[in-house]
Amino acid sequence: MADSKGIERGEENITGIILGLEKSALEKWNSGDPSGYLDISAEDVSYFDPFLPRKLSGIAALEAYYAPLAGKVRVEKYEMFSPTVIASGGMAVLAFNLSSHEGNRIQDWNCTEVYRRGSDGAWKIVQTHWSFVRPGLE
Amino acid sequence: MADSKGIERGEENITGIILGLEKSALEKWNSGDPSGYLDISAEDVSYFDPFLPRKLSGIAALEAYYAPLAGKVRVEKYEMFSPTVIASGGMAVLAFNLSSHEGNRIQDWNCTEVYRRGSDGAWKIVQTHWSFVRPGLE
């Protein structure tokens, strides 16, 4: 869903790789499967969402947090808005807005995902930040 | 405010540099001066906070957004909790929780700041994400 501005031209298309990883994990999430995000999160990942009282640290904590959510999420449709990727060296940050449609309800999200390329060439998330758009404000 | 675990030992202390930049900008912000953050934000910065309807893109947009806030913020005291910095190549991500004390009111924040080192060696923010901790949930 990157627009033409979001696509890097280079020896490798980092924007395309990052967006592909994110969308693949998101689509699993939307069908009730947290394993897509867990598979692409690093050992030393840290994580924020609107339900946690503080930052969560490490893949084991994220696995424990997501485990009870398996099978609970059912997002029928999503729209990702104006994703941008900025990369330098072995890191890349993806930032986007997301609208998730669950039945008649639409939840709007802000999302930041920071990816790091490992020595094996695989990109993994080291920081996730999900937040509500304008919570409690209309 | 990094604890000993947060401090990298290496030829340069990236954690210390990043935390120093962030705290300096935050302390200006807390006294009503947005210029500290603007000074360390890159041309291509993108930005989320709980008051915006979508991602804000570019330093000019951030300057315009912050301008009316000059002189309006007065945070008497803040506490930064468990900041972590992960760096690779020319990028670094800082993630922390923050409690800001304004009079009798305490606001708890999640914050992600992604810094990129420029060709001049200076670190500048390319992605900022501020969100409320557990908005509307107690």
Boltz contact constraints between the chains, C-beta under 6 A:
constraints:
  - contact:
      token1: [A, 46]
      token2: [B, 84]
      max_distance: 6.0
  - contact:
      token1: [A, 46]
      token2: [B, 95]
      max_distance: 6.0
  - contact:
      token1: [A, 48]
      token2: [B, 110]
      max_distance: 6.0
  - contact:
      token1: [A, 50]
      token2: [B, 135]
      max_distance: 6.0
  - contact:
      token1: [A, 54]
      token2: [B, 97]
      max_distance: 6.0
  - contact:
      token1: [A, 55]
      token2: [B, 95]
      max_distance: 6.0
  - contact:
      token1: [A, 55]
      token2: [B, 97]
      max_distance: 6.0
  - contact:
      token1: [A, 84]
      token2: [B, 46]
      max_distance: 6.0
  - contact:
      token1: [A, 86]
      token2: [B, 126]
      max_distance: 6.0
  - contact:
      token1: [A, 88]
      token2: [B, 89]
      max_distance: 6.0
  - contact:
      token1: [A, 88]
      token2: [B, 90]
      max_distance: 6.0
  - contact:
      token1: [A, 88]
      token2: [B, 91]
      max_distance: 6.0
  - contact:
      token1: [A, 88]
      token2: [B, 116]
      max_distance: 6.0
  - contact:
      token1: [A, 89]
      token2: [B, 89]
      max_distance: 6.0
  - contact:
      token1: [A, 89]
      token2: [B, 90]
      max_distance: 6.0
  - contact:
      token1: [A, 90]
      token2: [B, 88]
      max_distance: 6.0
  - contact:
      token1: [A, 90]
      token2: [B, 89]
      max_distance: 6.0
  - contact:
      token1: [A, 91]
      token2: [B, 88]
      max_distance: 6.0
  - contact:
      token1: [A, 91]
      token2: [B, 91]
      max_distance: 6.0
  - contact:
      token1: [A, 93]
      token2: [B, 114]
      max_distance: 6.0
  - contact:
      token1: [A, 93]
      token2: [B, 127]
      max_distance: 6.0
  - contact:
      token1: [A, 95]
      token2: [B, 46]
      max_distance: 6.0
  - contact:
      token1: [A, 95]
      token2: [B, 55]
      max_distance: 6.0
  - contact:
      token1: [A, 95]
      token2: [B, 127]
      max_distance: 6.0
  - contact:
      token1: [A, 97]
      token2: [B, 54]
      max_distance: 6.0
  - contact:
      token1: [A, 97]
      token2: [B, 55]
      max_distance: 6.0
  - contact:
      token1: [A, 110]
      token2: [B, 48]
      max_distance: 6.0
  - contact:
      token1: [A, 112]
      token2: [B, 112]
      max_distance: 6.0
  - contact:
      token1: [A, 112]
      token2: [B, 127]
      max_distance: 6.0
  - contact:
      token1: [A, 112]
      token2: [B, 129]
      max_distance: 6.0
  - contact:
      token1: [A, 114]
      token2: [B, 93]
      max_distance: 6.0
  - contact:
      token1: [A, 114]
      token2: [B, 114]
      max_distance: 6.0
  - contact:
      token1: [A, 116]
      token2: [B, 88]
      max_distance: 6.0
  - contact:
      token1: [A, 126]
      token2: [B, 86]
      max_distance: 6.0
  - contact:
      token1: [A, 127]
      token2: [B, 93]
      max_distance: 6.0
  - contact:
      token1: [A, 127]
      token2: [B, 95]
      max_distance: 6.0
  - contact:
      token1: [A, 127]
      token2: [B, 112]
      max_distance: 6.0
  - contact:
      token1: [A, 129]
      token2: [B, 112]
      max_distance: 6.0
  - contact:
      token1: [A, 129]
      token2: [B, 129]
      max_distance: 6.0
  - contact:
      token1: [A, 131]
      token2: [B, 131]
      max_distance: 6.0
  - contact:
      token1: [A, 135]
      token2: [B, 50]
      max_distance: 6.0
  - contact:
      token1: [A, 135]
      token2: [B, 135]
      max_distance: 6.0
  - contact:
      token1: [A, 135]
      token2: [B, 136]
      max_distance: 6.0
  - contact:
      token1: [A, 136]
      token2: [B, 135]
      max_distance: 6.0
  - contact:
      token1: [A, 136]
      token2: [B, 136]
      max_distance: 6.0
